[in-house]
Amino acid sequence: MITAVAFDLDGTLLDHDRAARDAVRDWVAARGWRDPGDAAAQWLRWEREHSAAFTTGAITFEEQRRRRLRAFLPLVTGAGVAEEDLDVLFAEYATFYESHWVAFDDARAVLDDLAAAGYILGVLTNGQRAQQVAKLAHIGLLDRFAVVVASSELPAGKPAPRAFTALCQRLDTAPGSVMFVGDDPAADVAGARGAGLKAVLLNRDQVGRALDGVASIRSLTELPATLTDVDRATGSGAAGCPT
């Protein structure tokens, strides 16, 4: 029976891509740099590429930021930048990024409904803990969660099974009783299932094909009914929530 529900943060509870796109737009304009038309898309591409190395522990959080800038700045400035200026420039971007943090419209009410139903709620996110906690606080969701686990405090982040194991240990709940909800088929869904958790794919844009044996939802508003369906399908009762 599912007794705990845990969530990815960026792209699931917080609209990260929108915040990053808006931040790049504002940052480039404030600096008077040129935008070839795809600056925000390229920023997101390099973010995903270099964040992956941080998640595995291959580089530091600060170094993945610097690598993103080394790739991005020639696109908008036509030139490189001195290494000693990288951290200052990223701090500029971060200010714009933080100003655009916003929760998805469906997040708050669903979390409240799940808490009212008796589920234990948690977050497992790839990122630096202080920043990820700040995001949850800024969008007004931090107090909804009993546990927040970030990859910066782990040997490796999602999709490593030990990341999900650490989550379950902190939730004090067996993996088979935890449902993990996220928007990344590999990091969230495959990672959770590989560690013995149940998983739901949040596919807001309906991009890509359905995953065999995995429930897929377009909105978090569909999650409570999905939890009930999964419990029924696994023969753990029709209630779909703890008693």
Sequence and secondary structure as in RCSB ss.txt:
>XXXX:A:sequence
MITAVAFDLDGTLLDHDRAARDAVRDWVAARGWRDPGDAAAQWLRWEREHSAAFTTGAITFEEQRRRRLRAFLPL
VTGAGVAEEDLDVLFAEYATFYESHWVAFDDARAVLDDLAAAGYILGVLTNGQRAQQVAKLAHIGLLDRFAVVVA
SSELPAGKPAPRAFTALCQRLDTAPGSVMFVGDDPAADVAGARGAGLKAVLLNRDQVGRALDGVASIRSLTELPA
TLTDVDRATGSGAAGCPT
>XXXX:A:secstr
   EEEE SBTTTB HHHHHHHHHHHHHHHHT    S HHHHHHHHHHHHHHHHHTTSS HHHHHHHHHHHHHHH
HHSS   GGGHHHHHHHHHHHHHHT  B TTHHHHHHHHHHTT EEEEEESS HHHHHHHHHHTT GGG SEEEE
GGGSSS TTSHHHHHHHHHHHT  GGGEEEEES IIIIIIHHHHTT EEEEE TT  S   TT EEESSGGGHHH
HHHHHHHHTTS SS S  
